[in-house]
Amino acid sequence: MADFQPFQALSYNLDRLRQQPERGAGLADVLTEPYDKITPEMQTAYYGRHDHNIVRVILGREEAGDTDQRNKYTRAAGSFRAWQQEKFLVRRDRPAIFAYEQTFRVGDRELTRRALIGRVRLSRPEEGQILPHERTLSKPKADRLNLLRHAQAHFGQIFLLYPGSGAELASARAAATPMAKFEDAYGIRHRLTAIEEGADLKTVQQALRPLKFYIADGHHRFETSLNYREEMRRQHPNAGPDAPFEFTMATLVAMDDPGLVVLPTHRLVHNIASFSVDALRGALAEWFNLEPAADLNALLARMGQTPADDHWFGLFLPDSGFTLLKLRRDRDRAPLFAGQPPLWENLDVAILHTVILDRMLGINEERLREESNLHYLREAATGVESVRGGQGQAFFLLNPTPVRAVQAIADARSRMPQKSTDFYPKLPTGMTIYDVSV
């Protein structure tokens, strides 16, 4: 049974922010994208946007002379404590589950995604209450654990899905107390309210209790929370089952929410020794029908016409342009997937990794862990320009992974390759903060 609870969040004091109008006057000036989406250029921009931008905590700069005693993690903890003392961050008077909406555009459509923010009791995947669908890397987990150890708080949420539409929670949402409305630099409109009344909280918790949760985004943060919980249990054996570290902050979205959007994450190949365009195209021809496309838009349009039971991919190479790759039905791929996780043989991203990246280009599990041959990109045009500019050798384009495939993979206790899904838009970091100190 799922255990989703209200908590006393720390949040930015809007009145305090408005006392510094020259440094910005709202949440859009102090919140960020999730840490793993922040480029060096974005980090610099966040630093310049406001002295109390949360980037200084979640992804602070490294400095000359850093040591084990003084580094970006100790500075993060210091900033976090100081901002509370200065009343830039304040704790809410009452525990709440927060109703949250993001209104955004995808193409010519305007959509609204509705979510709930609370704390969820941690459980390991084998317990069957919170199920992952992607593999993780050790380096990001070590980084997040160091931050959690020093700051003892969660600044971003694990993004969870639950079955259904969430329609039964409409009355609790309607009764919520308004907290904040703002528009960010990407034109996304955000609305946050607090569900605080006992009856409304009970409605939410009872509706969610029988359900399983599926991790949409935040696999590294989820595993980090589990590792931190084990450390804290050893340090505080008498803390009890409701100790703050037994939970992590999470955002829940219904699988049938009309605003739930999954975008593809494409693969840019680079630094392959003795890479040959002709050799790659020859190997691809054994497994795929190759269909030329006039340009990027034409390629994406054809990929969007993929039949339900087929697997089509895009490819851009420096010498031969755009190509649609249509997996041949007469090839038996079962032997390639022997020993692979369940359901991989029918999953686009797993077919790309197993048939092309590993078999044809030698990008095996070790190289994936080292992140030495792949860049993951949301924007297709960026990948094309990278190849044209010599920063990449080949660019592979994917269709989005369906939400039901995420659920099926998780239920089968399988895992997709890293960066198999891109749920859009991302959840801002710093909007609510969960203190896990004992």
Backbone hydrogen bonds, N-H to C=O, Kabsch-Sander energy under -0.5 kcal/mol:
donor,donor_aa,acceptor,acceptor_aa,energy
2,A,209,R,-2.2
4,F,2,A,-0.6
5,Q,3,D,-0.5
5,Q,119,R,-3.4
7,F,96,A,-2.0
9,A,7,F,-1.2
10,L,433,I,-2.5
11,S,90,V,-2.4
13,N,88,F,-2.7
14,L,12,Y,-0.9
17,L,13,N,-2.1
18,R,14,L,-2.1
19,Q,15,D,-0.6
19,Q,16,R,-0.8
20,Q,17,L,-1.8
23,R,20,Q,-2.3
24,G,21,P,-1.4
29,D,26,G,-1.6
30,V,27,L,-1.7
31,L,27,L,-1.8
32,T,429,T,-1.3
37,K,34,P,-2.2
38,I,35,Y,-1.2
39,T,37,K,-0.7
43,Q,39,T,-2.7
44,T,40,P,-2.1
45,A,41,E,-2.0
46,Y,42,M,-2.8
47,Y,43,Q,-2.4
48,G,44,T,-1.8
49,R,45,A,-1.1
49,R,46,Y,-0.5
50,H,46,Y,-1.1
53,N,50,H,-1.6
54,I,30,V,-2.9
56,R,53,N,-1.9
57,V,54,I,-1.7
58,I,54,I,-2.4
59,L,55,V,-2.3
66,D,63,E,-1.6
67,T,70,R,-3.2
75,R,71,N,-2.5
76,A,72,K,-1.7
77,A,73,Y,-2.2
78,G,74,T,-2.2
79,S,75,R,-2.7
80,F,76,A,-2.5
81,R,77,A,-2.2
82,A,78,G,-2.5
83,W,79,S,-2.7
84,Q,80,F,-1.2
85,Q,81,R,-2.1
86,E,82,A,-2.4
87,K,84,Q,-1.1
88,F,83,W,-2.2
89,L,83,W,-1.7
90,V,11,S,-2.6
92,R,9,A,-2.6
96,A,7,F,-1.8
97,I,195,I,-1.9
98,F,117,I,-2.8
99,A,193,T,-1.6
100,Y,115,A,-2.4
101,E,191,R,-2.5
102,Q,113,R,-2.0
103,T,189,R,-2.7
104,F,111,L,-2.6
106,V,109,R,-2.3
109,R,106,V,-1.9
111,L,104,F,-3.1
111,L,109,R,-0.5
113,R,102,Q,-2.7
114,R,112,T,-0.5
115,A,100,Y,-2.9
116,L,252,L,-1.8
117,I,98,F,-2.9
118,G,250,A,-2.3
119,R,5,Q,-2.6
120,V,248,T,-2.8
121,R,3,D,-2.4
122,L,246,E,-2.7
127,E,124,R,-2.2
128,G,125,P,-1.8
131,L,213,F,-2.8
135,R,416,M,-2.1
141,K,137,L,-1.1
142,A,138,S,-2.2
143,D,139,K,-2.0
144,R,140,P,-2.5
145,L,141,K,-2.2
146,N,142,A,-2.0
147,L,143,D,-1.8
148,L,144,R,-2.4
149,R,145,L,-2.6
150,H,146,N,-1.7
151,A,147,L,-3.0
152,Q,148,L,-2.0
154,H,434,Y,-2.8
155,F,153,A,-0.5
158,I,249,M,-2.2
159,F,217,D,-2.5
160,L,158,I,-0.7
160,L,251,T,-3.5
161,L,214,Y,-3.1
162,Y,253,V,-1.6
169,L,166,G,-1.8
170,A,167,A,-1.7
173,R,169,L,-2.1
174,A,170,A,-2.4
175,A,171,S,-1.3
176,A,173,R,-1.6
177,T,194,A,-3.1
179,M,192,L,-2.3
180,A,192,L,-1.9
182,F,190,H,-1.8
184,D,188,I,-2.3
187,G,184,D,-1.9
189,R,103,T,-2.6
190,H,182,F,-3.3
191,R,101,E,-2.1
192,L,180,A,-2.8
193,T,99,A,-2.6
194,A,177,T,-2.6
195,I,97,I,-3.2
196,E,194,A,-0.7
201,L,197,E,-2.6
202,K,198,G,-2.3
203,T,199,A,-2.0
204,V,200,D,-2.0
205,Q,201,L,-2.6
206,Q,202,K,-2.7
207,A,203,T,-1.8
208,L,204,V,-1.7
209,R,205,Q,-1.9
211,L,208,L,-1.9
213,F,129,Q,-2.6
214,Y,161,L,-2.5
215,I,131,L,-2.8
216,A,159,F,-3.1
216,A,214,Y,-0.6
217,D,159,F,-1.6
222,F,218,G,-2.4
223,E,219,H,-2.4
224,T,220,H,-2.1
225,S,221,R,-2.2
226,L,222,F,-1.9
227,N,223,E,-2.3
228,Y,224,T,-2.6
229,R,225,S,-2.4
230,E,226,L,-1.9
231,E,227,N,-1.9
232,M,228,Y,-2.7
233,R,229,R,-2.5
234,R,230,E,-1.6
235,Q,231,E,-1.9
236,H,232,M,-2.8
239,A,236,H,-1.9
243,A,240,G,-1.4
246,E,243,A,-2.3
247,F,244,P,-1.6
248,T,120,V,-1.9
250,A,118,G,-2.9
251,T,158,I,-3.2
252,L,116,L,-3.2
253,V,160,L,-2.1
255,M,162,Y,-2.7
256,D,164,G,-2.6
257,D,254,A,-1.7
260,L,257,D,-2.0
261,V,259,G,-0.7
261,V,424,Y,-0.7
263,L,422,D,-3.3
266,H,264,P,-0.5
266,H,377,L,-3.1
267,R,396,F,-2.4
268,L,375,H,-2.8
269,V,267,R,-0.6
269,V,394,A,-3.1
270,H,373,N,-1.8
273,A,271,N,-0.6
275,F,272,I,-1.2
280,L,276,S,-2.2
281,R,277,V,-2.6
282,G,278,D,-2.2
283,A,279,A,-2.2
284,L,280,L,-2.6
285,A,281,R,-1.9
286,E,282,G,-0.6
286,E,283,A,-0.9
287,W,283,A,-0.5
287,W,284,L,-1.5
288,F,284,L,-2.8
289,N,326,K,-2.7
290,L,288,F,-0.6
291,E,289,N,-0.6
291,E,324,L,-2.5
293,A,322,F,-2.1
299,L,295,D,-2.2
300,L,296,L,-2.7
301,A,297,N,-2.2
302,R,298,A,-2.0
303,M,299,L,-2.4
304,G,300,L,-1.8
305,Q,302,R,-1.6
306,T,303,M,-1.6
310,D,307,P,-1.7
313,F,325,L,-2.6
314,G,397,L,-2.2
315,L,323,T,-1.7
316,F,395,F,-2.1
317,L,321,G,-1.9
321,G,317,L,-1.4
322,F,293,A,-0.6
323,T,315,L,-2.5
324,L,291,E,-3.5
325,L,313,F,-3.2
325,L,323,T,-0.5
326,K,289,N,-2.3
326,K,324,L,-0.6
327,L,311,H,-2.4
327,L,325,L,-0.6
328,R,287,W,-2.9
331,R,328,R,-0.9
333,R,331,R,-0.9
336,L,333,R,-0.7
337,F,333,R,-1.0
337,F,334,A,-1.0
338,A,335,P,-0.9
340,Q,337,F,-2.0
344,W,341,P,-1.4
346,N,343,L,-1.3
347,L,344,W,-1.9
348,D,346,N,-0.5
351,I,347,L,-2.6
352,L,348,D,-2.6
353,H,349,V,-2.0
354,T,350,A,-2.8
355,V,351,I,-2.5
356,I,351,I,-0.8
356,I,352,L,-1.2
357,L,352,L,-2.6
358,D,353,H,-2.4
359,R,354,T,-1.4
360,M,356,I,-1.4
361,L,356,I,-1.3
362,G,358,D,-1.3
363,I,357,L,-3.0
364,N,362,G,-1.5
368,L,364,N,-2.2
369,R,365,E,-2.4
370,E,366,E,-1.9
371,E,367,R,-0.8
371,E,368,L,-0.6
372,S,367,R,-1.5
375,H,268,L,-2.0
377,L,266,H,-2.1
377,L,375,H,-0.5
380,A,378,R,-0.6
383,G,379,E,-1.3
384,V,380,A,-2.0
385,E,381,A,-2.4
386,S,382,T,-1.9
387,V,383,G,-1.9
388,R,384,V,-2.4
389,G,385,E,-2.1
390,G,387,V,-1.3
391,Q,386,S,-2.4
392,G,386,S,-1.1
393,Q,269,V,-3.4
394,A,269,V,-1.2
395,F,316,F,-2.0
396,F,267,R,-3.0
397,L,314,G,-2.3
405,A,402,P,-0.6
406,V,402,P,-1.4
407,Q,403,V,-2.0
408,A,404,R,-2.4
409,I,405,A,-2.6
410,A,406,V,-2.3
411,D,407,Q,-2.7
412,A,408,A,-1.8
413,R,410,A,-1.7
414,S,409,I,-2.7
416,M,133,H,-4.6
420,S,417,P,-0.6
422,D,263,L,-0.8
424,Y,261,V,-2.2
429,T,32,T,-2.8
430,G,155,F,-2.5
433,I,10,L,-2.2
434,Y,154,H,-2.5
435,D,433,I,-0.6
436,V,152,Q,-1.9
437,S,152,Q,-0.6
